[in-house]
Amino acid sequence: MNNNASIAAAWTSFVGVMNRKAGRFDCCLNGPALPEEIADIERQMGMELPSELKQLYMLNNGQTHQYGVVYGLDFLSVEDRFRRWSEWKELIESEGDEGSRELGEFCQSHPAGVIRP
């Protein structure tokens, strides 16, 4: 099974379980993103999104609910993901190398070293 099929299968399974446990979980999710929406965001970012993420967006384009629907975390739509990416990009550019290093001193991941500062 390729990664795209496993992502689609895992997400479909997750949504099915949540529908059974919480009832109508899928009503907290947006419908699929259009390929043109994804391509437009990729053009604006100047990079291609990982194929697994694109496959997920082709199933559901984020959440409709105001609170995080995936273990309390927000499932951002393509548009919201781009906005968040732009905010971080602007912060990184405004801080420069020295500011980014200073900000990075407060960052950590679990397990350690999985996310670059």
Secondary structure, DSSP 4 states (H G I P E B T S, - for coil): --HHHHHHHHHHHHHHHHHHHHSSGGGGB--PPPHHHHHHHHHHHTSPPPHHHHHHHHH--SBSSSS--BTTB----HHHHHHHHHHHHHHHHHHHHHHHHHHHTT---SSTTSS--
